[in-house]
Amino acid sequence: MTSPIPNGAEALALAALAATLTDARRAERFLSLTGLSPDGIRSRLEDRSLLAACIGFLESYEPDLIAVAEDIGSTPEVLLRAKAALE
């Protein structure tokens, strides 16, 4: 399944971020690696670089990328195209 990403990249990345943060193990790792706090994330939800970084975080561990893509009804390939559009 292919779909145009640029207009939906932010929404897709926000969904991926939400799925990342609702899993305790992924959230802990994401916060630890980025040094961000939950408040810091909330204040930057419209920051395209943060959204791209979230997908990059998932990309660095394929099982998480696949799991989050499935959780949000997408595919890893579509998430990676969203990341590219956000960068």
C-alpha positions in Angstrom: 0.0 0.0 0.0 1.4 3.3 -1.0 0.1 6.7 0.0 1.2 10.3 -0.4 2.9 11.3 2.8 3.8 15.0 2.9 0.4 16.3 3.9 -0.2 13.5 6.4 3.4 13.2 7.6 2.8 15.2 10.8 -0.3 13.4 11.7 1.3 10.0 11.1 4.4 11.0 13.2 2.1 12.2 16.0 0.3 8.9 16.0 3.7 7.1 16.1 4.9 9.3 19.0 1.7 8.6 20.9 2.1 4.8 20.3 5.7 5.1 21.4 4.9 6.9 24.6 2.0 4.6 25.6 4.3 1.6 25.7 6.3 1.8 29.0 9.5 0.1 27.7 9.6 2.2 24.5 8.7 5.4 26.3 11.4 4.9 28.9 14.0 4.2 26.2 12.8 7.2 24.1 12.9 9.6 27.0 16.3 8.3 28.1 17.9 8.5 24.6 16.5 11.9 23.8 16.9 13.6 27.2 13.4 15.0 26.7 10.8 15.2 29.5 7.1 14.6 28.9 6.6 18.4 29.3 9.3 19.0 26.8 7.6 16.8 24.3 4.3 18.4 24.9 5.8 21.8 24.2 7.3 20.6 20.9 4.4 18.6 19.4 4.4 20.8 16.3 8.2 20.6 15.9 8.8 18.6 12.7 12.3 17.7 13.8 11.0 16.1 17.0 8.4 14.2 15.0 11.1 13.0 12.5 13.3 12.0 15.5 10.6 9.9 16.9 10.4 7.9 13.7 14.2 7.8 13.6 14.1 6.3 17.1 11.7 3.6 15.9 13.8 3.0 12.8 16.8 2.2 15.0 15.1 -0.9 16.4 13.1 -2.6 13.7 10.8 -4.6 16.1 9.6 -1.3 17.5 9.1 0.2 14.1 7.0 -2.7 13.0 5.0 -2.8 16.2 4.2 0.9 16.1 3.3 0.8 12.5 0.9 -2.0 13.2 -0.5 -0.2 16.2 -1.4 2.9 14.2 -2.6 1.0 11.1 0.4 1.8 8.9 3.5 0.1 7.6 7.2 0.7 8.4 7.7 2.0 4.8 5.0 4.6 5.1 6.5 5.7 8.5 9.9 6.1 6.9 8.5 8.1 4.1 6.8 10.4 6.6 10.2 10.8 8.4 11.8 11.8 5.1 9.0 14.3 4.4 9.5 15.8 7.9 13.2 16.2 7.6 
